[in-house]
């Protein structure tokens, strides 16, 4: 049935989860007169991945969206990152190589149940004045750059045609606009897959019996291991281990399809448990764990992007614009940058500013950000995930540069920092090249070790428990130590790979900025 068109909204947002609802909140905070319609297809949000915040996204959730009290009451304070390494000699949890904080974290972050968080942000967007159609589904879009967009929505048995000035695509991995318009691209340089579930009956890192059996191991850490984002590390794979409020634990593995063959027989949850139980940490803490029926997921080829991020009348936010990798939990940072810049585009257009250069800059910045973010942090990183000493150096450099180059910016400059996505500015280019270089060097060293039968040789009983990063200059000392460690690695074994190509560059044509004629 064709329904009567209501008063056309100024903005239609496709998807009411975090990225869509947050964009609505940012817009309404600045201009309460905006008529915003959120179209959400689900009756209720289900659990999803993206369950750990980092320092930048925590600032976004707390100081920009005002969620501090809610997060403290309904979710878990996160105590940094922790990594566990193994080789053929490690049989127990205390024998694993370990990297992590010695104390509690010094800059706030959270472990979150995404279903609850998404519902809360959507509720707040509606409270600010957004209209919500739920369940409802966008069934057709005709983009008209510079004019009114044509959006067809199926609501109940009615098909309603709307003509907003702006359409915001927050459809997640469905990537509605990118797929419809041929902008969607698989990142073929990063072929990864993930399998995950929520589990019950998972053991606790601070369990009395465990600490009684390994008292020296237990006493090495003065913080709380169990409320960190724990990472089990393997050759070509890593697993996340995130406790949720109420007792469930989100556990999943992400692996490089070129390096790992995941078990193919049996139920997916059983295969995931079987795969992880080879690691001493999982063998200790998952022996009595059961996966949740109906909450087991598998996804192949995780990394993708859109060649177009916005036009004069539409913008892509969150996973609708692209996804790289869950390692280091960058997804909410990506959401924050895209949501703020989308807000800026819409508000500037309403103030009468010319859009052509703003749209071109938006596309250029996020194309550069995606490409450089990927090459600096993720390209071939799975090659050395199970190398304690290589990951120690990479971790200190990665986190140090994130703290002093990215995470500190909103604390120093305020919300304006979200208008400059990672690696989009000229001043950030040398840091991108530096990170890209050392990441490639460590991947080359790991490949050399495998050829020589030395993979994971430094993983047995090796520990690095450090006080933790903050924004003071003293934390830069960790990076100095990491640089010296890198130099030592190059002199002792890195020379074996100096003359070998470390990797092939990403094809330039796959990440080019679109011409204006393509944005239609």
TORSE-722553 format. One record per residue: residue in one letter; x, y, z of N, C-alpha, C in turn. Coordinates in steps of 0.1 Angstrom, whole numbers, plus 5000, padded with zeros to 4 digits. Example, Ala and Ser with C-alpha at 12.3 -4.5 7.8 and 13.67 -1.06 7.14 Angstrom:
% residues 2
A513249435078512349555078513249675078/S512849785071513749895071512950005079/
***
This chain:
% residues 520
X500849885000500050005000500950125000/X500650224992501350344991500750445001/X501650485011501150575021501350725018/X500650805025500750945023502050995028/X502751085021504051135025503851235037/X504551215048504451315059505251435055/X505351535064506151645061507651595060/X508251635049509551585046510551635057/X511351535062512451575072513551645065/X514351715072515651775067516651665064/X516751565073517751465073517051325076/X517251235067516951095069518151015072/X518150945083519350855087518950715086/X519650635078519350495076520150415086/X519450365097520150295107520150365120/X519750305131519550375143520550335154/X521550255150522550205160523550325163/X524650285168525650385173525950505163/X526350465151526750575142525650655138/X524450605135523350685131522750765142/X522550705154521950775165522950885170/X524250855170525250955174525251075165/X525151055152525151165142523851245144/X522751185147521551265150521751345163/X522351295173522651365185523551485183/X524551465175525551575173524851685165/X523951655155523251755148522251835157/X521451755165520451825173521051905184/X522251865189522951945199523252085194/X523552095181523952225175522752295169/X521752225164520552285158519352205161/X518652235173517452165177516252175167/X516352275158515252295149515252195137/X516352115136516352025125515351915126/X514751875115513751765115514551645110/X514751555119515551435116514751315118/X514751225108514051095108515050985108/X515050895118515850775119515050655114/X515450585105514850465100515650345104/X515050265113515750145119514950025116/X515549925110514849805105514549705116/X515349705127515149605137514149645148/X513549555154512649575165513449605177/X514549535179515449555190516849515185/X517849585190519249555186519649425192/X520449355184521049235189522449265193/X523149175200524549195203525349205190/X526449285191527349285179528749315185/X529749295176531049315180531349465180/X532549505184532849645187532549675201/X533049585210532649595224533649655234/X534749715228535749785236535949925230/X535950015239536350155235537850175237/X538350275231539750325234539650465238/X540750535240540750665247539950765239/X540150765225539450865217537950845217/X537550715215536150695214535450705228/X536250685238535650715252535350855254/X536250945249536051085250534751125242/X534651065230533451085222532151045229/X532150925235530950875242530650955254/X531650995262531451065274531251215273/X532251285267532251425267531451485255/X531251405245530451455234529051415234/X528751285238527451235239526851235253/X527651255263527151265277526751135283/X527551025280527150895285527950845297/X528650935304529550885314528850805325/X527750865331527050795342526450665337/X525850665325525350545319526350435318/X527550475312528650375310529150315324/X529250405334529750355347528750265353/X527450285351526450205357526150075350/X526250075337525749965329526849885322/X528049925322529149855315530349845324/X531449795319532649765327533849855324/X534449915334535649985331536749895326/X537349945315538349865308539749895314/X540549795316541949815321542949785311/X542949855300543949845290543949725281/X545049705275545249585266546149485272/X545949365269546849255274546949145263/X548149095261548449005251549148885257/X548748765252549248635256549848555245/X551148515246551848445236552148305240/X552348215230552648075233553548015222/X554147905226554947825216554847685221/X555647595215555447455218555947425232/X556647515239557047485253556047535263/X555147625260554247675270553147575272/X552947535284551847445288550847505297/X551247615305550347665314550247815312/X549247885319549048025317550248105322/X550948055333552048135338553248125329/X553348025320554448005311554248085298/X553048145296552848225284553548355284/X554048405273554548535272553348635274/X553648745281552548835285553048985283/X552249065277552349205276551149275282/X551349365291550149435296550549525308/X549549595313549749685324549949615337/X550849685345551049635359550049685368/X549449795365548449865374547149885366/X546249955372544949985365545250095355/X544450105345544650205334544550345339/X545250435332545350575337544550665329/X543950625317543050705309541850615307/X540650665309539450585309539050515296/X538450405297537950325285536950225291/X536150165282535050075287535049945279/X534449845285534049715278532549725278/X531949715267530549745265529749645258/X528449625262527549545256526849635245/X527149605233526749705222525249705221/X524449605223523049615222522449715231/X522949715244522449815254522949955250/X524149965246524750105243523950155231/X523750075220523050125209521650175212/X520950095220519550135224519550265232/X520550285241520650405249520850525241/X521750515231522050635223520850665214/X520250565209519050595201517950655209/X517750615221516750675230517050815233/X518350855234518750985237518551075224/X518751015213518551095200517051125199/X516251035202514751065201514351165212/X514951155224514651255234515051395230/X516151405222516551535217515651595206/X514851505200513951555190513851475177/X514751375176514651295163513451205163/X512851195151511651095150512250965146/X511650855151512050725149510950635143/X511250575131510450475125511050345127/X510350255135510950125138509850025141/X509749915135510649875124510249935111/X511149975103510950025090512250005082/X512150005069513249975060513250065048/X514450115045514650195032514750095021/X513850115011513850015000514250084987/X514450214987514950274975515450414978/X516550454970517150584972517550634958/X517150754956517650824943518350954948/X519650954946520451064950520351184940/X520351304945520251424937521151524943/X522551514940523451614946523051754944/X523051834955522651974954521151994955/X520351884955518851904956518351814967/X517051774965516451684975516651544971/X516951464981517151314978515751254979/X515651144971514351074971514550934978/X513850924989514050804998512650735000/X512650604996511450524998511550435010/X510550445019510650365031509450275032/X509650155035508650055038508350055053/X507150095057506750095071505450025073/X505449905079504349825079503949785065/X502649805061502249765048502249885039/X502849995043502950125035504250145029/X504350205017505550245011505450395010/X506350465017506250615018507550675011/X507250775003508350844996508650975004/X509850995007510351115014511351195005/X511451325008512351405000513151495010/X514151435017514951515025516051585018/X516651685023517851755017519051665019/X519051585031520251505034519851365037/X520651275032520551135036521851085042/X521751025054522950975061522850825061/X523850755055523850615055524650565067/X523850505077524450445089524050295089/X524050235078523450095076524449985080/X525650025085526649925089527249845078/X527549715080528149635070527249615058/X525949645059525149635047525549745037/X526149855041526749955033525849995021/X524650035024523550055015523950135003/X524350255005524650344994525950304986/X526950254993528150214986527950094977/X527150004981526849884973525849924961/X524850004964523950044954524550124943/X525550204946526150294936527450244931/X527850124934529150074929530350124935/X530250184947531450244954532150144963/X531450034966531949944976533149864970/X534249854978535449774974535949684985/X536249564981536949474991538349514992/X538949525004540349545006541049415004/X541549394992542149264989543549244994/X544149355000545449335006545349285020/X544049275025543849235039542749135040/X543049005035541948905035541848835049/X540948885057540748835071539348785072/X539148695082537848645086537748645101/X536548635106536348635121535248535125/X535348475136534348385142534248425156/X532948445161532848485175531448445181/X531448455194530248425201530348485215/X529248475223529248505237529148375244/X529948375256530148255263529648265277/X529248155283528948145297529848045303/X530048055316530947965323532447975321/X532848095316534248125314534948155327/X536148105328536948125340537448265341/X537848305353538348435357539848445359/X540448545353541948555355542248575369/X541348625377541648645392541048545401/X540648425395539948325402540848275413/X540248245425541048205437541848085434/X541247975428542047855426543147875416/X542947955406544047985396545148065403/X544848165411545948245417546648155428/X545848065434546547975444547547885437/X547247835425548147745418549347815413/X549147945409550248025403550448155411/X550848145423550848265431551848375426/X553048325421554048425416553448495404/X552848425395552248485383551148585387/X550248545397549248625401549748755407/X550848745415551348865422552148965413/X552448925400553149015391552349135387/X551049115387550149225382549349275394/X549449415396548749475407547349535402/X547049525390545849565385544849445384/X543949455374542949345372543149295358/X543649175356543849125343542549095336/X541549055343540349005337539449115330/X539649235335538849345328539649425318/X540849375314541449425302540849365290/X541049425278540849355266541949255264/X541749135267542749035266542848985252/X544048955247544248905233545048785234/X544548675229545348555227545948555213/X547248535213548048565200548448425194/X548348415181548848295174549448335161/X549948235154550548255141549448285131/X549348415127548348455117547048485122/X546848485136545548505142545748565156/X544548625160544448675174543048655178/X542848645191541448625197541248735207/X540048795207539648885217538948815229/X538948875240538448815253537848935261/X536548955260535949075266534849045275/X534949065288533849035297532749145296/X531549105297530449195296529649195310/X528949305312528249325324527149205325/X527149145336526149035338526848895337/X528048885333528748765334529148695321/X528448735310528848675297530248725293/X530948655284532248695279532148685264/X532548795257532548785242533948735238/X534048625231535248565227535148545212/X536148585204536148555190537548565185/X537748505173539048495167539048565153/X540048645150540248705137541548645131/X541448605118542648535113542848585098/X544048575094544448605080544248475072/X543348485061543048375053544248315046/X545248395044546548345038547348255047/X547148275060548048205070547448105078/X546048105079545348015088544247945081/X544147815084542947735079542147705091/X540947765091540047735103539347605101/X539147535112538447405112537147405104/X536847305096535647315087534547215091/X534747125101533747025105533147065118/X531847045119531147055132530447195133/X529747215144529147345147530147455148/X529847575144530747685144531347715158/X530447705168530847735182531847625187/X531547505183532547395187533847415180/X533847455168535047475160535847585166/X535147695171535847805177536547765190/X535747685198536347645211537547555208/X537347455199538447365196539747445191/X539547545183540647625177541347695189/X540647755198541247835208541847745219/X541347635222541847545233543247505231/X543847525220545247495218546147595225/X545547715229546247815236546147795251/X547247795259547147765273546147855281/X545947985277545048065284543648015282/X543247985269541947925267541747795273/X542747705273542747575278542447585293/X542947685300542647705314541347765317/X540847865310539747945313538447905305/X538547825294537447795286537047645288/X537647575296537347435297535947395300/X535247485308533847455312532947555305/X533447635295532647735289531747675278/X530547745277529647705266529247825258/X529147805245528747915236527247935236/X526848055234525448085234524748045221/X523747965222522947915210522348035203/X522448045190521948155183522748285183/X523948285190524848395191526248355187/X526348285176527548245170527648295156/X528748365152528848435140530148405133/X530048415119531248395111531148495100/X532248565097532248665086533648655079/X533548645066534748645058535048775051/X536348795048536748925041536249045048/X536749075060536249175069536549315063/X537649335057538049475053537449515040/X536949635040536349695028536249845030/X535949915019535750065020534950105008/X534450235010533750294999534750394992/X534650404979535450504972534850644972/X533550654977532950784979532450784994/X532650895001532250905015531151005016/X531051095007529951205009529751274995/X528651334994528251424983527451534988/X527051624980526151734984524751684986/X524451624998523151575000523151435007/X524351375008524451245014525751225021/X525851145031527151105037527050965043/X528150905043528250765049529050775062/X528450705072529150705086529250565091/X530250545099530550415105530950315095/X530450185098530850075089530250085075/X529250175073528650195060529750255051/X530750325057531850385049533050305047/X533250205056534450115055534750055068/X535549945068536049875079537449825076/X538349825086539649775084539849645092/X539849655105540249545113539849575128/X539449465135539049495149540149505159/X541449475155542549475164542849625168/X543049645180543149785186541849855187/X540749795184539349855185539249995179/X539550005166539450145160538050185155/X537150095156535850115149535150245154/X535150265168534350375173535150505170/X536450505169537150625165536750665151/X536650565142536150585128534750655128/X533850595137532550655138532550795143/X533350825153533450965158533851065147/X534951025140535451125129534351145119/X533751035114532751045103531551115108/X531051095120529851155125530051305126/X531251345132531451485134531551555120/X532251495111532451565098531151565090/X530251465092528951465085528151575091/X528151595104527451705111527951835105/X529251855103529751975098529252005084/X529251895075528751915062527351965062/X526451905069525051935069524852075075/X525452115086525252245092525852355083/X526952325076527552435067526652455055/X526152345050525252355038524052445042/X523452415054522352495058522652645061/X523852675063524252815065524652875052/X524552805041524752855028526152855022/X526952775029528352765024528452685011/X529252715002529452634989529952494993/X529352394987529552254991530652184983/X530952234971531852154962533252124969/X533852234974535152214980535052134993/X534052155001533852085013533651935011/X532951895001532751754997534051694992/X534751764984535951714978536951694990/X537051784999537951775010537551655019/X536251635021535751525029536151395023/X535951375010536351255003537851235003/X538551335001540051325001540551285015/X540051355026540551325039540251175043/X539051135041538650995045539250885036/X539450915024540250825015541650805020/X542350925023543650915029543650855042/X542750885051542650825064542550675064/X541650625056541550475055542850415050/X543350465039544550405033545750405042/X545950525048547150535057546950465070/X545750465075545450385088545750235085/X545250185074545550045071546950015069/X547650095061549050065058549950085070/X549650185079550450215091550350105101/X549150055103548849965114548649815111/X547949785099547449655097548049575086/X548549635076549049565065550149465069/X549849335067550849225070551149215085/X550349285094550649275108550449125114/X549449055107549248915112550448825110/X551448875102552648795101553348775114/X553348885123554148875135553348875148/X552048845147551248845159551748755170/X552348645167552748545177554248565180/X554848685178556248705182556248805193/X556548755205556548845217557348965216/X558648955212559549065211559149165200/X558749115189558249205178557049285182/X556049215188554849275192555049375203/X556049345212556349435223556749575218/X557649565208558149695202557049765195/X556349685186555249745178554149805187/X553849735198552849785207553149915213/X554449925218554850045225554850165215/X555350135202555350245192553950275188/X553050175185551750205181550950285191/X550950235204550150305214550750435218/X552050445218552750575221552350685211/X552450645198552050745187550550775187/X549750675191548350695192548050795203/X548650775215548450865226548851005223/X550051025218550551155217550151225204/X549751145194549351205181547851215179/X547051125185545651115183544851135195/X544951045205544151045217544151175225/X545351235225545451355234544751475228/X544451475215544051595208542751655213/X541651575215540451635221540651685235/X541551625243541751675256542451805256/X543251835246543951955244543152065237/X542452015226541752115217540252115218/X539652015224538252005225537751925212/X536451935210535751855200536151895186/X536852005184537352035170538251935165/X538951855174539851755170539251645162/X537951625163537251525156537051565141/X537351685138537251725124538451695115/X539451635122540651595115540851445117/X540351355108540551215109541951175109/X542251055115543651005115544351005102/X545551055102546451065090545951135078/X544951235081544451305070545151445068/X545951485077546651615076548051595072/X548651695066550051685061551051655073/X550751715084551751695095551751555100/X550751475097550651335101551351245091/X551651285079552251205069553551135073/X554551215079555751145083555551035093/X554551055102554350955112553650825106/X552850855096552250745088553350665081/X554250735075555350665068556250585077/X556550645089557350585099556650455104/X555350455107554650345112554550235101/X554350275089554250185078555550105076/X556750185078558050125077558350015087/X558150055100558449955111557549835111/X556249865107555349745106555749655095/X556249705084556749615073557949545078/X558849615085560149545089559849435099/X558949455108558649345118557949225110/X557149255100556549145092557649065085/X558649135080559749075073560548985082/X560749035094561548955104560748835108/X559448845110558648725113558748615102/X558648665090558748565078560048505078/X561148575081562448515082562548415093/X561948445104561948345115561248215111/X560148225104559448105100560248025091/X560948085082561748015072562847945079/X563347995090564447935098564047845109/X562647825110562147735121562247805134/X562247935135562448005148561148085152/X560048045147558748125150558448105165/X558148225171557748215185558748185195/X560048185191561048135199561248215213/X560748345213560848425225559648425233/X558648335232557348345238557248275251/X558248205255558148125268558648205280/X557648225289557948285302558548425300/X558148495290558648635288557548725292/X557848835300556948925306557349065303/X556349145300556549295299555249355306/X555349385319554349445326554749595329/X554049685324554549825325553549915332/X553950035337553050115345551850165337/X551950175324550850225316551050365310/X550450395299550650525292549650625298/X550150745298549250865300549750975291/X549251095293549551205284550751285288/X551451245299552651315303553851285295/X554851365295556051345287556851225291/X556651185304557351065309557050945301/X555750935296555350815289556150805276/X556750905271557550905258558750815260/X559150785273560250705276560050565271/X558750515271558450385265558850375250/X558550485243558850485229560350485226/X561050555235562550555233563050415235/X562550345246563050215248562650115236/X561450145230561050065219561950085207/X562350205205563250235193564650165195/X565150165207566350095210566149945208/X564949895212564749755210564649715196/X564049805188564049785173565449775167/X566249875171567649875166568349745170/X568149695182568749575186568249455177/X566949455174566449345166567049355152/X567149475146567749485133569149435132/X569949465143571349435142571549285145/X570649225153570849085156570348985146/X569149025140568548935130567949005118/X567649135120566949205109567749205096/X569049205097569849205085569549095075/X568948985081568648875072567648905061/X566849005064565749045055565849175049/X567049245050567249375045567149375030/X567549275023567549265009566349205003/X565449165011564249095006563049195006/X562149194996561049284996560149255008/X559749355015558849335027557449315023/X556949375013555549355009555249434996/X554249404989553849484978552849594982/X553049714976552149824980550749804975/X549749854983548349854978548249924965/X547549864955547349924942546750064944/X547450164938546950304940545550324935/X545150254924543850274918542750234927/X543050144937541950094946541550184957/X542350294959542050384970542150534965/X541650554953541750694948540550774952/X540750904951539650994955538751014942/X537451004944536551004933536451144926/X536251144913535951274906534551314910/X534251444909532951494912531951424903/X532251394891531251334882530851194887/X531651134896531350994901530351004913/X530251124919529351144930527951184926/X527251084922525851104917524950994920/
***
